[in-house]
């Protein structure tokens, strides 16, 4: 956020040098303390092996020195290192998904670099040919020099200057069109799509390998924990009290009932303890959330609201209830179309007719009645478990709020967007749309990580752009150039083309808007040529590198979308509703006597007593969240068996001295201390 206050600052947030310099030093001090504590934990010598911590430490040192220099001089200098500030954000525990996405980018770079090399070869070859073909065409200024020719062909790769770059030569001979047609077919429709295919194959392979590495790492971790937890009395089994001690340290938020039910779910033998093979499935039960089976009865059972609940449940289960709701949604859409077509005096009257008329209140009342019936029949918690129910209730409440606001403030036109949103429920009728929305749900964590990566990349290039170009004024900057008309400025009059001078790097906000326009690549070469005119030809490198970075990130995003959609389609084809129900739910049958036989005593027994009455068998239902990791275990079932078999074959090999988390290879390594006579005696009866 300091970029808003530092020179060049956003006018509303500008601070004096001493103020933002002091804030920066305070923030760096906090980060330094955190880094010091981390290094005390993982060991100072580990910093050379832990790359992320080493980069963070070097960046911190440079920024502290620069902040001190700024405070001493009371003025900023060329500080391109400010672009590295997101390193501190990405290194936090809340940005694990962002780090994983960055790691996927780095792992996908080798094939991308290979394809970029091939792509640049064709761009350079066609640039050379274009120079010799068109450099003598005086009215075609795109090929006057070798560098002009390369820049023109690079821009043509994005199609931003087509057909402008072709037309002067095309006017001389129609045959010259073949040069440009063959170039676009080769680099855009063949090589660019081939790059997407290569990245998709790499991304799919990385996803499978990531699943395998995480599975095997967890299995090795469980085997290692098993050796630490067994006792001398039972060297082949982990008892309940040892398991409960492990859970108190690993996941202290779990209740005693959760711990006992996880133990019972893993324990399929009659030995009273967990064998090595049973304990290996430890990570599968961590995600289970337990509730007694009787609580799965209707929420209104044995309450004063039972008659209303039964009536609401009967209404919701009516075979034509869903058809009635869809009819109301269609009626709402027809009503909106009629209101749009209806003549109105001005925008305020038109907006009020669309979103605050009597029919709006009628349909909103009916939609709220529908939500009330569903909540009464299912209970609020069960109602909110459905994404479609959450969507319906949210858009209905937003439309209600919009109608109220529009009645109070008629000029608040933005609220007209809320009423049409309910029509999206109609897309649920078609399976293809359900697959699309389901893919979006699976992709939501990845898309949020990709969005954060794009913001980090924008911040980096915005800081660099401000340091390089903030001092240049683009008004009337490009006289006698091909982009002169786009930067003509006059205080008395202006043209639509003349507003391009607003695309600049005067502060962090306008820099972000400018970079987004460059991302869209429509007319991006106009901005590049303007800065090449005022700042020098080498400034083109900034814009070309930004385009390549954006292309790499967006290509990986497209590959992830394709992989997620393919995964969902294959999962739907291979899994029935019954199979999915078995995958996401587990049943455990137990009683108080069994809990005592397994060793429940002390505080654990006191926690279990309210849920396990003596002499009564109780059934608990465990539910897993429907995450991609859970679904992958179903999709890769045959591969998982093969991976585990290979791991069992290699089990006799000496263990590695360092176990590194496959989920985050930059995490601190878990050092396996060499076994000595002293600690081997401790390991046998060791309890966490």
N, C-alpha and C positions, 0 to 999 in steps of 0.2 A: 504493500500500500504506500510505501515511501515514494514510489515513482510518481504518485499524484502530487506530492509536495515539493519534490526536488526540481531544480532547473533542468530542462524546460518543464514547468509545472502547469497543471490545470489551474486556471486563474482563481477558481473558487477555493482551492485547497493549498495555495502557495504559502510556504513557511520560510522564515529566514534561515540562513545556513546553520547558525548555532542550534536552532530548534530541531530541524530534521537530523542534523549530525548527532546531537545528543540522544535522540530517540533511536537512531541506528546503533550507536555504541551500547545503549542499554539492551537492545534486542540481541546484539551479538554477544553480549556478556551472558545473557540467559542461555543462548545456544552453546556458548563455551562451557558453562557449568554442566549442562546436559551431556556434552561430549566428554568432559572429564569423568563424569560418573560412569558413562558407558565404557570408557577405556579402562577404568578401574575394575569393571565387571569382566570384560573379555580379555584383559591383559594388554599392557602397553605394547608388547612385542607383536601382538596380533594385528596391529594397525597396518603393517606392511602386507598382510595377506587379505585383510578385509578391505576391498577396494573402495566400497562406498564410504566407509568411515575415513579412509585416507583422503579421498577427494573432498569430503566435507571438511576435514581438518585443514587442508591446504587452502581451500576457498575461504574458510573462516579467518585464517591468518592474513591473507591478502586483503580481505575486506576490513579487518580491524586496522591494518596499517593505512589503508586508503581513507577510512573514516577519520583517523587521527590527523592525517595530512589536510583533509578538508576543513576540519575544525581549526587547525593552526593557521591555514591560509585564509579562512573565512570566504572561500570561493570554491566552486566545483571545477574539476578538471575533466579530461577525457577519461570517463569511468565506464568502460564497456563491461567491466567485471560485474556491474550491477545486474547484468543479464543472468548471472549465475545464482541469484537469490532463490529461485524456486528449488534449488538443491535441498535447502533446509526444510522446505515444505514437503517435498517428495519423500524425505527420509523419516517422516513421522509414521507412527503406527496406524494412522487413519488412512494413509495413502498406499496401502499394500497392493490394491488393485491397479493403481497407477504404476507402481514399480513393476508389477507383472506384465502390464501392457508394454512398458518401455523395454523390458527384457525380451518380449516377443518381437518387438521391432528390431532389436539388436540381433536376435537369432535369425530373423528373416532377411537381414542385410546381405549376406553372401550371394544368394541368388538374385537379389535386386541389383546389387552392384554389377554382377555379371551381365544382366540384361541391360542395365544402363550403359555399360561399356559398348555393347553391341548397338544400342540405340544411338549413342554419340558417334559411333563410327559411321553410321548411315547419314546422320545429320552433317558431319564433317565432309563426307564424300559428296553429298548433294550440294553442300555449300560451295565446294571447289568447282563442281560442274556448273552451278548457277553463276558463279563469278565469271567464268569464261564464256558462258552463253549470253549473259545479260549486262555485263559491265559497260559495254559500248552503247547501251540504250540510255541516252541522255535523260529521257523523261522517267526512267525507272531508277529512283535513288536508293533502292533497297540492296543493290549489288555493286556499288561503286568500288568497294574495297573487299578484301578477303574477310575482314572483321565484320563489315556491314552484311556481307552475304551470310556469315555464320549466325549472326544475331537474327536476321530475317528468317532463316530456316529454323532456328530454335523457337522463335515465336510462332512460326507456322505449325510447329509440332502441337501447339495448343489451339490451333485454328483461329486465334484471335485476330490475325491480320489477313485472313482469307475472305474474299478473293482480291482484296486491295493489292496485295503483293504481286498478284498475277496479271492484273488488268493492263498495265502499261505494255508489257511484253506481248500479252494476248492480242492487243490492238495491232501489233506489227505482224503477227502470224498466229493463226489459230492452232498451229502445231505445237506451239510452246506450252499449251495447256497440258500436253502429255507429261511434261516434266513435273508439274505440280500435282497432277492427278496420281502419277506413280509414286511420288514422294509421300503423299498423304496416305495412300493405300498401304505403303510399306511400313511407315513408322507409326501411324495412328491405328489403323485397323488390323494390322498383323502383329507388330512388335509390342505395342502397348497391351493388346489383349493377351498376347503370349506371356507378357510379364505378369499379368493378373493370374493366369493359369499357373505359372511357376510359383508365385507367392501363395496361391491357394493350396497347392500341393504341399508346400513347405509348412504352411500354417496348420493344415490338417495333420501332418506328421508330427509337428511339435505338440499339438493338443493330445495326440495319442501317447507320445513319449512322456509328456507331462503327467498324464494320468498314471502311466506305468511307474514312473519315478516316484510319484507321491505314494502310490500303493505300496511299493517295495520299501520305501523309506519308513513308512508307518509300520510295516511288518517288522523291519529290523529294530525300530524303536520299541515296539511292543515286546519283542524277544529279549531285548536288552533290559527293559523294565521287569520282565518276568524273572530274569536271573537275579535281580536285586531284591525282589519281593518274596521269593520263596524262603521258607524257614528250614531249620534242621529237622524238625519233626515231620514236615511234609515237603521234601525237596523237589517234588514234581508237581505241586499244586499251590496256587495262591489262595489263601483263606479269605473269608469275607472281611475280617478286621484289617488285614493287610491291604485289601482292595479299598476299603473305606479310608484308610490312612493315605493311600495314593490320591484318592479323589479330593480329600480335604486340601491337599496342596495343589493339585492340578486344576481343579474346578471347585473352589470353595462355595460358589453360589448354588451348587446342587444340594437339594435337601437329602436327608437320610433316606427317605422313601425312594427318591430318584436313584441313589447309589445302590440300594438293595435291589431295585427292579432291574437295573443294568446288570448287576451281578447275576441275578436269576435268569435274565435273558441270555447271558453268555454261557451259563452253567447247564449243559445238556446231559451231564453224567451224574451218577449217584455217589461220587467220591466226596462231596461236600466242599470241593474247591475247584478252581479253574485250572485246566491243563494248559500246556503251552499252545496247543492248537486252538483252544477256546479263547485264551487270552489274546491271541493274535487278531481276533475280530473286535478288539476293544474300541477302535475308532468308529465302527459302524453303529454303536449304541449311544455315542455321545450326543448325537443329534435328536434322539428320541425324546418326546415330551409326553409324560404319562398322565393318565386320568382313570379313575375307576370306571368300570363298565356301566354301572348304574347311572353315572352322571351323563351317559350318552342318551338317556331317556329324555323326552321333551322337557325343556327348561321350566315349563309351567306346571309340571306334575305336582300334585298335592299342594297347590297354592290357590289363592283366591281368584287368580286370573286364568285358571284352567278352562272354564267355559269359553272365555274369549279366545284363548290360545287354540282350543280345539276347533272353534268356528273359523279362525284365521287359517289354520292348517288345512281344513277342508276346502276353503276357498282357493288356497294356493295350489292344492293338489287337484283341483277341478281340471279336467282334460283341456278345456278351452280357455283356461286362465291366461296362458302365454299368448294365445292367438288374440285375446282381448287386449292385452298390453301392446302387442305389435300394431293392432288396429288403432289404438290411441296414439301411438307414435306416428303412424302414417297420417292420421287426422291432424296431428300437430304440425306435420310438414306441409300438408295441404293448406292449413290455415295460414302458415307463414308465407307460402307462395301467393295466396290471395292478398295478404296484407302488403307484400312487396309490390304487387301489380296495382294496388289501389292508389289512386292519385292522392297526394298530400300537399299541403301548402308549402312547407319547408322541411329541412332535415329534422328539426326537433319533432314536428308532428309525425313525420314518417317513422322515426325511431320509436316514438311512443306507441304508434299503431302496431309496430312489429313486436315489441317486447314488453309493453305495459298496457295492452288493451284487455277487454273483458275475456276474450278467448284465451289470452295468455294466462290469466288468473285461473280460468277453468281447468286448463290442461295441467298447470302446476299443482293445483289442488288434487286432481286425479292421480298424478304421479306420486305426490306425497302420500296419498291414501294407499297406493300400491306398495310403497316402501314400508309404510306402517304395518300393512298386512303381512308382508314377508318377515319383518322383524318380530312381530307377534307370534308368527308360526315357527320361526327358526331360532329365535333368540338373537340378541345383538351380536354376540361373538361369532356365532355360526354365519350370520348374515354378512359380516364384514370379511369372512374368509374368502368369499367369492370376489374376484376382481371386477366382474361385471356389475355386481351389486354396489360395490364401492363407487364405481364410475357413475352408475345411475343416480345414486343418492347425491354424489358430489355435484354433477351438472344440474340436477334439479334445484339444489340449494343455491348454486351460483346463479341460475336463471331467476330464482326468487329474489335473491339479493340485487340482481341487475334490474328487475322490474321495480323494486322499491327505490333504488338509487336514481333510475330514470324518471320516476315520478317526482322525486325531490329535486334532482338536478338535470333538467332536460338536455343540457349540452354535453352530458357524459356519454358520448356515443360509443365508447369502447365496450360497454356492457352488452351491445347487441350481439356479440359473438356467443354469448352463453346459451341462448335459447336453441339455436340450431344444433348444439353439440349432442342433444339427446337423440338425434337422428342416427348417430353412429351405432346405436344398439341394433339397427336393422342389418348391419354388416355381419352380425353374429349368425344370421340365417344361413349364410353360404360357407361351406367348409373351407374354401380357399382363404377367405378373410379370417376365419378362426385360426388357420395355420399362420397367417401373417401376424396376427395379434399375439399368438402364442410365442412366435419367434421373437417379437419385440420384448416380451416379458423375459425370455431367456437371455436376451441381449442387453437388458437394462443395466446390469453391473458392468459389462464390457463397454457399453456406450458411455456410461458415466466416466469410466477410466479414460476412454478415448477422448472425451470432451476435456478432461483435465489435462491430458497430454497436449491437446491442441492449444489450450489456454497457456500452458507453460511455453510452448513453442512460439505463440504469439507474443508473450511477454519478452522472451529472449530477443526475437527479431525487432520488436518495438523499441527496446532499449538500444540495440545496436543502430537501428534506423534513426532514433533521436540523436544519438551521439554523432552520426555521420551527416545527417541532412537537416537538422532542426533549424539551422541558421539561414537556409535558402528560402527565398520568396519566389513562388512560381508565377506570380501575376506578370503577364507580358514577358515571359522568360524565353520564349522559343521563337523569336523572330527569324523568318527565312528558313524555317524547318518544316518537316512534314506534319508536325503537331502544333503549329502556330495557332490555328483557329481554336484549339481546345483551351488555350490559356490567355486569350484576349480578355482584358479586364478594363472596364471603364466605370467611373463613379456615376455617370449619367445614364448609361444603358448597359445591358448585358444580354448575352444570348445563352441558350441552354448549353452550348458547347463550352462557353467561357467559364463555367463553374468548376472546371477540373483543378484549378489552383487550390481548392479546398482539400484535395487529397494530398496531405502532407504529413510531416512528422513533428508538428509543433508541440505536442504533449502526448501522454500515454493513451488518452481516449481517441484522439484523431488518428494516432498511429494504429490503434486496433482496427478502426474503421477502414483505413487505407489497406492494411494487411488482409482484411476480409475481402475487399474488392480485388486484391491480387489473387486471393484463393479462388475466386469465381473465374478468373483469367479472361473475362470479357474486357477487351481494350486495355489489358494490363500493360501492354507495350507502350501505350501513350505516356503513362506515368514513368516508366523506365527511360524512355527517350528524353523526357523533360529533365530528369535528374542527370542523365548523361550529358545534356547540354550545359547545365549550370554547375555540375560537380565533377565532370570528367567522365571519360568513356569507361574507366574501370568501375564506376558505380553500378554498371550493369550486372556485375558479378553478384551483388547483394540480391537483386531481384531474381536472377536465375537460380541462385542457391536456395532462396526461399521457395520458389516453385518446385524444385526437386524435393526439398524436405516435405512440402505439403503433399506432393504426389505420392511419396513413400508412405506417409501416415494414412492417407485416404485409401491407398491401394490395400493396405493391411486391414483397414476398417471394412472395405468391401469384401475382402477374403473372409473376415470373421463373420460377416452377415451371411455369406454363402454357406460357410461351414455350419453355422447355427441353424439355418433353414434346412439344410440337408439332414442334419442330425435330428431335427424335430420330425421331419417327414418319415425318416427311417424308423424312428422310435414309435411313431403312431402306427406305422404299418406292421411292426413286429410285436406290439404290446396291446393287449386288450384292456378294457376297464378293470376286469377282474385281476389281471396280472399286476396292473398298477396299484390296485388296492392292497394286494399282498406285499408289494414292494414298499409301500409307504406306511404300512401299519403292522404292528407286532402285538401278540397277545401273551400275557404272562398270568398263569394261575398259581396262586400261593395262599398260605394261611399262616397264622401266628406260630403254630407248632413247627412248621417247616423253617420259619425264620429263626427260631431258637435252635433248631438242629444245625442250621448253617453257621451258627456262631454269633447271632445278633445279641449284643449285650451293651450295657452302659447307656451312653447317650443315644446310640443308634437304636437300641430297643425302645427307649422312651419316645423317639420320633416315630417309630413304626406302630406303636400301640394304638393310636387313634384310628389308624387305617386298617388294622388287621385284628378284628375282634376274635377272641379265642373260640375255637371250634367252628369257625365259619370260613368257607373257601371264598376268596375274592379274586375277581378277574380285573386286570388292568390292561388298558389299551395304550400302546406307544405309537406316536405319530411322528413321521419324519417330514421335514419341509421338502417341497417339490423343487429341489435345486438341480442344476445341471450335473453336479458331482454325483448326486444320488442316481440320476437317470443314466449316467455313464456306466455305472456298475451293471446296469441291465443291458446296455448296448454292447459293452465290451466283455460280456460274461465269458465267452469262450476264450478270448484273449487273456482275461484275468486268470483263468485256470492254467493256461500255458505259462504265463509269467510266474505264477506261484510255484508251478512244478519246476521251472528252471531255477528259481530261487532255492527250492528245497534241495535240488541237486548240488547247488553250490554252497549249501549250508556248512559243509565240512571244511570250507576254506577259512584261513585265519581272518578274523575281523579286521577292518580298517581301523587305524588309530584315530581317525577323525571322521565323525559323522556330520555331514553338512546337510541342512534342510533343503530338500529338492523343491519345496514350495517357494523358498526365497534363498537362492544360492548366495546372495550377498549377506545373509544373516550370520551372526557370530557362530563359529563352529563349536560343536559340542565335543569337547576333548574327552577321549576315553583314556582314563588314567591306566598306565600299565599295572598289571596285577602283581602285587608283592605279597610277602608273607603276612604283613600286618593288615593290609586292607582286604586280603582274601578272607581272613577270619571275620571281618565286619560284613562282607558282602553276603555271606550265607544267611544271616539273620537280619539283614538290613531292612528297616522300615522307613518309608518316606514320611 
